[in-house]
């Protein structure tokens, strides 16, 4: 049995950006079901109607030719970016794609001159939390107006 090739790319072509958007929308459905709440307070209607305008960069993971995972980077404020919407479809799980995508985003952020990367997650998303902790993210105070009390806020010094 041959190993499946893994490709991590900075999504720039129209088709790759469309794959990222589709994966992000699947993430939105998953996370809203998981939380039992809407993420509309984050301005997701505008985010997806003007996609990918809100993002500085988009990252896509493929197994063979199958797009299975994605994440994005948003500029938060000078020197600080935010990792957003990390999600891996069930078909891509077990290949450490979440960690590989996050590492690609971190490398990009460093090259762009960011000094910190922020993110928010839910403590119940144990796999995501494990990825962030293993990459060195540390807990911080809430960094944006979020009405959900269950969120965990983290930062990585780049």
KOLTOR-463356 format. One line per 10 residues: number of its first residue (from 1); their letters; for each residue x, y, z of N, C-alpha, C, O. Coordinates in Angstrom, 2 decimals. Layout:
NUM	A	X:Y:Z:X:Y:Z:X:Y:Z:X:Y:Z ~ ...
This chain:
1	XXXXXXXXXX	0.85:-1.18:0.00:0.00:0.00:0.00:0.89:1.25:0.00:1.79:1.36:0.83 ~ 0.65:2.17:-0.91:1.47:3.37:-0.98:0.88:4.47:-0.11:-0.33:4.55:0.10 ~ 1.78:5.31:0.39:1.35:6.42:1.23:0.67:7.48:0.37:1.04:7.70:-0.78 ~ -0.31:8.13:0.93:-1.01:9.20:0.25:-0.18:10.48:0.38:0.29:10.79:1.47 ~ -0.02:11.20:-0.71:0.76:12.43:-0.64:-0.04:13.52:0.06:-1.26:13.63:-0.11 ~ 0.67:14.31:0.85:0.09:15.45:1.57:0.69:16.71:1.00:1.91:16.84:0.90 ~ -0.16:17.65:0.63:0.28:18.94:0.11:-0.35:20.04:0.95:-1.56:20.04:1.17 ~ 0.47:20.98:1.41:0.00:22.17:2.13:0.37:23.36:1.25:1.54:23.57:0.94 ~ -0.64:24.14:0.85:-0.37:25.27:-0.03:-1.03:26.54:0.49:-2.02:26.51:1.22 ~ -0.44:27.67:0.09:-1.07:28.97:0.28:-2.06:29.09:-0.87:-1.66:29.28:-2.02
11	XXXXXXXXXX	-3.34:28.99:-0.56:-4.39:28.96:-1.59:-4.51:30.32:-2.27:-4.81:31.32:-1.63 ~ -4.26:30.33:-3.58:-4.34:31.57:-4.32:-5.17:31.46:-5.59:-5.79:32.43:-6.01 ~ -5.21:30.29:-6.20:-6.01:30.15:-7.42:-7.49:30.21:-7.06:-7.87:29.93:-5.92 ~ -8.30:30.56:-8.03:-9.75:30.64:-7.78:-10.30:29.32:-7.26:-11.13:29.30:-6.36 ~ -9.83:28.21:-7.83:-10.36:26.91:-7.41:-9.91:26.57:-5.99:-10.70:26.04:-5.21 ~ -8.65:26.86:-5.64:-8.19:26.57:-4.28:-8.88:27.47:-3.25:-9.22:27.00:-2.16 ~ -9.10:28.73:-3.58:-9.83:29.63:-2.68:-11.27:29.12:-2.49:-11.81:29.18:-1.39 ~ -11.87:28.64:-3.57:-13.23:28.09:-3.47:-13.26:26.86:-2.58:-14.21:26.67:-1.81 ~ -12.22:26.00:-2.66:-12.14:24.84:-1.77:-12.05:25.29:-0.31:-12.72:24.72:0.56 ~ -11.23:26.30:-0.04:-11.09:26.81:1.33:-12.44:27.33:1.83:-12.84:27.03:2.95
21	XXXXXXXXXX	-13.12:28.09:1.00:-14.43:28.62:1.41:-15.39:27.49:1.75:-16.10:27.56:2.75 ~ -15.42:26.46:0.92:-16.30:25.32:1.18:-15.94:24.64:2.49:-16.83:24.30:3.28 ~ -14.66:24.45:2.75:-14.22:23.83:4.01:-14.57:24.74:5.19:-15.01:24.24:6.23 ~ -14.39:26.04:5.04:-14.75:26.97:6.12:-16.25:26.91:6.42:-16.66:26.95:7.58 ~ -17.06:26.83:5.37:-18.51:26.73:5.58:-18.89:25.42:6.27:-19.80:25.39:7.09 ~ -18.18:24.34:5.95:-18.39:23.07:6.66:-17.99:23.23:8.12:-18.67:22.72:9.02 ~ -16.89:23.93:8.36:-16.46:24.22:9.72:-17.54:24.99:10.47:-17.87:24.67:11.62 ~ -18.08:26.01:9.82:-19.13:26.82:10.47:-20.31:25.95:10.89:-20.82:26.09:12.00 ~ -20.74:25.07:10.02:-21.84:24.17:10.33:-21.46:23.26:11.50:-22.24:23.08:12.43 ~ -20.25:22.68:11.45:-19.77:21.81:12.51:-19.71:22.55:13.84:-20.24:22.06:14.84
31	XXXXXXXXXX	-19.09:23.73:13.87:-18.85:24.42:15.14:-20.15:24.97:15.73:-20.33:24.95:16.94 ~ -21.04:25.44:14.88:-22.32:25.93:15.40:-23.16:24.79:15.95:-23.85:24.97:16.95 ~ -23.10:23.62:15.33:-23.76:22.44:15.89:-23.11:22.04:17.21:-23.81:21.73:18.18 ~ -21.79:22.04:17.25:-21.03:21.66:18.44:-21.35:22.60:19.61:-21.58:22.15:20.73 ~ -21.35:23.90:19.33:-21.57:24.90:20.38:-23.05:25.12:20.69:-23.40:25.58:21.78 ~ -23.91:24.78:19.73:-25.33:25.07:19.89:-25.63:26.55:19.81:-26.66:27.01:20.31 ~ -24.72:27.30:19.17:-24.87:28.75:19.03:-24.35:29.20:17.67:-23.53:28.52:17.06 ~ -24.85:30.33:17.22:-24.40:30.92:15.96:-23.13:31.73:16.19:-22.94:32.32:17.25 ~ -22.26:31.76:15.18:-21.09:32.63:15.21:-21.35:33.92:14.45:-20.42:34.63:14.08 ~ -22.61:34.23:14.23:-22.97:35.44:13.50:-22.41:36.71:14.11:-22.20:37.69:13.39
41	XXXXXXXXXX	-22.17:36.72:15.42:-21.61:37.90:16.08:-20.22:38.24:15.53:-19.74:39.36:15.71 ~ -19.57:37.28:14.86:-18.25:37.52:14.27:-18.35:38.17:12.88:-17.33:38.39:12.23 ~ -19.56:38.47:12.43:-19.73:39.08:11.11:-19.56:38.08:9.99:-19.08:38.42:8.91 ~ -19.96:36.84:10.23:-19.77:35.78:9.25:-20.57:35.99:7.97:-20.15:35.55:6.91 ~ -21.73:36.66:8.04:-22.50:36.93:6.82:-21.66:37.74:5.84:-21.58:37.41:4.66 ~ -21.05:38.81:6.34:-20.20:39.65:5.49:-18.94:38.89:5.08:-18.52:38.94:3.93 ~ -18.35:38.17:6.04:-17.12:37.41:5.75:-17.30:36.50:4.55:-16.45:36.46:3.66 ~ -18.42:35.75:4.52:-18.60:34.78:3.44:-19.21:35.38:2.18:-19.06:34.82:1.10 ~ -19.89:36.52:2.29:-20.41:37.16:1.08:-19.31:37.92:0.33:-19.44:38.18:-0.86 ~ -18.23:38.26:1.03:-17.11:38.97:0.41:-15.83:38.12:0.40:-14.74:38.64:0.19
51	XXXXXXXXXX	-15.97:36.84:0.64:-14.84:35.93:0.75:-13.95:36.00:-0.48:-14.47:35.98:-1.59 ~ -12.64:36.07:-0.33:-11.80:35.94:0.86:-11.29:37.28:1.40:-10.24:37.32:2.04 ~ -11.99:38.34:1.14:-11.53:39.69:1.45:-11.01:39.87:2.87:-10.04:40.60:3.07 ~ -11.62:39.23:3.87:-11.23:39.43:5.27:-9.90:38.76:5.62:-9.35:39.00:6.69 ~ -9.38:37.93:4.73:-8.20:37.14:5.05:-6.94:37.67:4.37:-6.98:38.10:3.22 ~ -5.86:37.62:5.10:-4.56:37.97:4.51:-4.00:36.78:3.74:-3.40:36.94:2.67 ~ -4.20:35.59:4.28:-3.76:34.39:3.58:-4.67:33.22:3.94:-5.27:33.17:5.02 ~ -4.75:32.29:3.02:-5.55:31.07:3.19:-4.65:29.88:2.95:-3.81:29.89:2.05 ~ -4.82:28.85:3.77:-3.99:27.65:3.68:-4.88:26.44:3.45:-5.93:26.30:4.08 ~ -4.45:25.58:2.54:-5.24:24.43:2.13:-4.36:23.18:2.18:-3.22:23.19:1.73
61	XXXXXXXXXX	-4.92:22.10:2.75:-4.24:20.81:2.78:-4.99:19.85:1.87:-6.22:19.80:1.87 ~ -4.21:19.09:1.09:-4.79:18.09:0.19:-4.14:16.74:0.49:-2.94:16.63:0.73 ~ -4.98:15.72:0.47:-4.50:14.33:0.47:-4.63:13.86:-0.96:-5.74:13.76:-1.49 ~ -3.51:13.58:-1.59:-3.55:13.34:-3.03:-4.06:14.63:-3.67:-3.46:15.69:-3.48 ~ -5.14:14.55:-4.42:-5.75:15.75:-5.02:-7.00:16.20:-4.28:-7.68:17.12:-4.73 ~ -7.32:15.55:-3.16:-8.55:15.83:-2.43:-8.34:16.91:-1.37:-7.59:16.69:-0.42 ~ -8.99:18.09:-1.51:-8.89:19.14:-0.49:-9.62:18.68:0.78:-10.81:18.38:0.74 ~ -8.90:18.65:1.91:-9.51:18.10:3.12:-9.39:18.98:4.36:-10.06:18.72:5.36 ~ -8.57:20.02:4.33:-8.41:20.85:5.52:-7.96:22.25:5.12:-7.38:22.45:4.05 ~ -8.25:23.22:6.00:-7.90:24.60:5.69:-7.82:25.43:6.97:-8.33:25.05:8.02
71	XXXXXXXXXX	-7.18:26.57:6.84:-7.19:27.61:7.88:-6.87:28.93:7.20:-6.45:28.96:6.04 ~ -7.05:30.01:7.93:-6.76:31.33:7.39:-6.07:32.20:8.41:-6.06:31.91:9.60 ~ -5.49:33.28:7.91:-4.87:34.29:8.77:-5.52:35.62:8.47:-5.66:36.03:7.32 ~ -5.92:36.28:9.55:-6.43:37.65:9.46:-5.47:38.57:10.21:-4.89:38.18:11.22 ~ -5.31:39.78:9.70:-4.58:40.79:10.43:-5.46:41.25:11.59:-6.60:41.66:11.36 ~ -4.97:41.20:12.81:-5.76:41.63:13.97:-5.45:43.09:14.31:-6.36:43.91:14.42 ~ -4.19:43.40:14.46:-3.72:44.76:14.66:-2.22:44.75:14.40:-1.64:43.67:14.27 ~ -1.57:45.92:14.30:-0.15:45.91:13.93:0.66:44.91:14.77:0.64:44.94:16.01 ~ 1.37:44.04:14.06:2.23:43.06:14.71:1.53:41.79:15.16:2.19:40.83:15.55 ~ 0.19:41.78:15.11:-0.56:40.62:15.60:-1.53:40.14:14.53:-2.34:40.91:14.01
81	XXXXXXXXXX	-1.44:38.84:14.21:-2.39:38.22:13.30:-3.24:37.23:14.09:-2.95:36.91:15.24 ~ -4.27:36.75:13.43:-5.18:35.80:14.07:-5.34:34.58:13.18:-5.59:34.70:11.98 ~ -5.20:33.40:13.76:-5.46:32.15:13.07:-6.95:31.89:13.15:-7.54:31.94:14.23 ~ -7.57:31.60:12.00:-9.02:31.43:11.96:-9.41:30.15:11.22:-8.74:29.72:10.28 ~ -10.51:29.56:11.68:-11.27:28.52:10.98:-10.48:27.26:10.63:-10.73:26.64:9.60 ~ -9.53:26.87:11.48:-8.81:25.61:11.26:-9.81:24.47:11.32:-10.51:24.28:12.32 ~ -9.87:23.71:10.24:-10.81:22.58:10.18:-10.30:21.51:9.23:-9.74:21.80:8.17 ~ -10.49:20.27:9.65:-10.14:19.12:8.81:-11.37:18.25:8.64:-12.00:17.83:9.61 ~ -11.70:17.99:7.40:-12.82:17.09:7.10:-12.50:15.69:7.63:-11.33:15.32:7.75 ~ -13.54:14.92:7.95:-13.29:13.55:8.44:-12.37:12.73:7.53:-11.58:11.93:8.02
91	XXXXXXXXXX	-12.47:12.92:6.22:-11.64:12.16:5.28:-10.15:12.45:5.42:-9.33:11.66:4.97 ~ -9.80:13.58:6.03:-8.40:13.95:6.17:-7.82:13.73:7.54:-6.63:13.97:7.76 ~ -8.62:13.28:8.47:-8.16:13.14:9.85:-7.18:11.98:9.99:-7.24:10.98:9.26 ~ -6.28:12.14:10.95:-5.28:11.11:11.20:-3.97:11.33:10.48:-3.07:10.48:10.54 ~ -3.83:12.46:9.80:-2.61:12.77:9.05:-1.89:13.99:9.60:-0.97:14.51:8.97 ~ -2.30:14.44:10.79:-1.71:15.63:11.45:-1.82:16.89:10.59:-0.94:17.76:10.64 ~ -2.89:16.99:9.82:-3.06:18.15:8.94:-3.32:19.43:9.71:-2.88:20.50:9.29 ~ -4.02:19.34:10.84:-4.26:20.54:11.64:-2.95:21.14:12.11:-2.75:22.35:12.04 ~ -2.07:20.31:12.59:-0.76:20.77:13.04:0.07:21.30:11.86:0.72:22.34:11.99 ~ 0.05:20.61:10.74:0.82:21.03:9.57:0.31:22.34:8.99:1.10:23.20:8.59
101	XXXXXXXXXX	-1.00:22.51:8.96:-1.57:23.78:8.48:-1.22:24.92:9.42:-0.82:26.00:8.98 ~ -1.36:24.68:10.72:-1.05:25.72:11.70:0.42:26.11:11.60:0.75:27.29:11.67 ~ 1.30:25.13:11.44:2.73:25.42:11.32:3.00:26.24:10.05:3.82:27.16:10.08 ~ 2.34:25.91:8.95:2.51:26.70:7.72:2.05:28.14:7.94:2.70:29.08:7.47 ~ 0.94:28.31:8.64:0.44:29.66:8.93:1.41:30.42:9.84:1.64:31.61:9.64 ~ 1.98:29.73:10.82:2.95:30.36:11.72:4.18:30.80:10.92:4.66:31.92:11.09 ~ 4.69:29.93:10.07:5.87:30.28:9.26:5.59:31.50:8.38:6.42:32.39:8.27 ~ 4.41:31.52:7.77:4.01:32.66:6.94:3.97:33.94:7.79:4.50:34.98:7.38 ~ 3.35:33.86:8.95:3.21:35.04:9.82:4.57:35.58:10.23:4.77:36.80:10.27 ~ 5.49:34.70:10.53:6.86:35.13:10.89:7.51:35.87:9.72:8.10:36.93:9.91
111	XXXXXXXXXX	7.39:35.31:8.53:7.98:35.94:7.34:7.36:37.31:7.09:8.04:38.23:6.64 ~ 6.07:37.45:7.39:5.38:38.72:7.18:5.71:39.75:8.27:5.29:40.90:8.17 ~ 6.44:39.35:9.30:6.86:40.27:10.34:5.94:40.37:11.54:6.13:41.24:12.39 ~ 4.96:39.50:11.63:4.12:39.49:12.82:4.93:39.03:14.02:5.84:38.21:13.89 ~ 4.61:39.56:15.20:5.30:39.16:16.42:4.46:38.24:17.29:4.99:37.56:18.17 ~ 3.15:38.22:17.05:2.26:37.32:17.78:1.14:36.82:16.89:0.72:37.50:15.95 ~ 0.67:35.62:17.21:-0.50:35.05:16.55:-1.51:34.72:17.64:-1.20:34.03:18.61 ~ -2.73:35.22:17.46:-3.83:34.96:18.39:-4.77:33.92:17.78:-4.78:33.71:16.56 ~ -5.54:33.29:18.63:-6.63:32.44:18.19:-7.62:32.28:19.32:-7.30:32.53:20.49 ~ -8.83:31.88:18.97:-9.79:31.47:20.00:-10.32:30.11:19.62:-10.43:29.77:18.44
121	XXXXXXXXXX	-10.65:29.33:20.63:-11.15:27.98:20.43:-12.11:27.66:21.57:-12.37:28.51:22.43 ~ -12.62:26.47:21.58:-13.47:25.99:22.66:-12.72:24.87:23.37:-12.09:24.03:22.72 ~ -12.79:24.85:24.68:-12.07:23.82:25.44:-12.52:22.41:25.10:-11.76:21.46:25.26 ~ -13.75:22.28:24.62:-14.28:20.96:24.26:-13.69:20.40:22.97:-13.84:19.21:22.69 ~ -13.03:21.24:22.20:-12.38:20.78:20.96:-10.98:20.28:21.33:-9.98:20.94:21.07 ~ -10.94:19.10:21.93:-9.71:18.61:22.52:-8.57:18.45:21.52:-7.42:18.74:21.85 ~ -8.86:18.01:20.31:-7.81:17.83:19.31:-7.20:19.18:18.93:-5.98:19.30:18.84 ~ -8.03:20.17:18.71:-7.53:21.51:18.36:-6.69:22.07:19.51:-5.61:22.61:19.29 ~ -7.18:21.94:20.73:-6.44:22.44:21.89:-5.08:21.78:21.99:-4.09:22.44:22.31 ~ -5.02:20.49:21.73:-3.76:19.74:21.79:-2.78:20.27:20.75:-1.59:20.43:21.03
131	XXXXXXXXXX	-3.28:20.54:19.54:-2.42:21.09:18.48:-1.82:22.41:18.94:-0.61:22.61:18.87 ~ -2.67:23.31:19.40:-2.20:24.64:19.80:-1.21:24.56:20.95:-0.17:25.23:20.93 ~ -1.52:23.76:21.95:-0.61:23.62:23.10:0.73:23.05:22.66:1.78:23.53:23.09 ~ 0.72:22.02:21.80:1.96:21.40:21.33:2.82:22.36:20.52:4.04:22.22:20.49 ~ 2.19:23.33:19.87:2.93:24.32:19.08:3.37:25.52:19.91:4.03:26.42:19.40 ~ 3.02:25.52:21.20:3.50:26.56:22.10:2.55:27.71:22.38:2.94:28.68:23.03 ~ 1.30:27.64:21.91:0.33:28.68:22.23:0.05:28.66:23.73:-0.02:27.59:24.35 ~ -0.11:29.84:24.31:-0.40:30.00:25.74:-1.71:30.75:25.92:-2.10:31.55:25.07 ~ -2.38:30.49:27.03:-3.64:31.18:27.33:-3.40:32.65:27.57:-2.42:33.05:28.19 ~ -4.34:33.46:27.06:-4.31:34.92:27.26:-5.73:35.37:27.62:-6.67:34.59:27.60
141	XXXXXXXXXX	-5.85:36.65:27.94:-7.15:37.25:28.20:-7.92:37.39:26.88:-7.33:37.40:25.80 ~ -9.23:37.51:27.00:-10.08:37.71:25.81:-9.59:38.93:25.03:-9.33:39.98:25.61 ~ -9.46:38.78:23.71:-8.91:39.86:22.90:-9.91:40.49:21.94:-9.57:41.39:21.18 ~ -11.16:40.01:21.97:-12.21:40.65:21.18:-13.55:40.41:21.85:-13.68:39.57:22.74 ~ -14.54:41.17:21.42:-15.87:41.11:22.03:-16.57:39.84:21.57:-17.00:39.74:20.42 ~ -16.68:38.88:22.48:-17.25:37.58:22.19:-18.28:37.27:23.28:-17.92:37.14:24.45 ~ -19.55:37.14:22.91:-20.58:36.90:23.93:-20.58:35.48:24.49:-21.27:35.21:25.48 ~ -19.82:34.58:23.88:-19.81:33.20:24.36:-18.82:33.06:25.51:-17.66:33.45:25.39 ~ -19.28:32.52:26.61:-18.44:32.39:27.79:-17.52:31.20:27.77:-16.66:31.07:28.65 ~ -17.66:30.31:26.80:-16.91:29.06:26.79:-15.61:29.15:26.01:-14.86:28.17:25.96
151	XXXXXXXX	-15.31:30.28:25.40:-14.15:30.38:24.52:-12.84:30.41:25.30:-12.76:30.92:26.42 ~ -11.84:29.86:24.67:-10.46:29.89:25.18:-9.66:30.75:24.22:-9.74:30.57:23.00 ~ -8.89:31.67:24.76:-8.08:32.59:23.96:-6.61:32.24:24.15:-6.15:32.02:25.27 ~ -5.89:32.19:23.04:-4.50:31.77:23.10:-3.64:32.66:22.20:-4.14:33.29:21.27 ~ -2.34:32.69:22.50:-1.39:33.46:21.69:-0.08:32.71:21.61:0.29:31.95:22.50 ~ 0.62:32.95:20.50:1.95:32.42:20.30:2.86:33.58:19.95:2.57:34.37:19.05 ~ 3.97:33.69:20.67:4.98:34.68:20.33:5.78:34.13:19.16:6.33:33.03:19.22 ~ 5.83:34.91:18.10:6.50:34.47:16.87:7.96:34.92:16.87:8.69:34.65:15.92
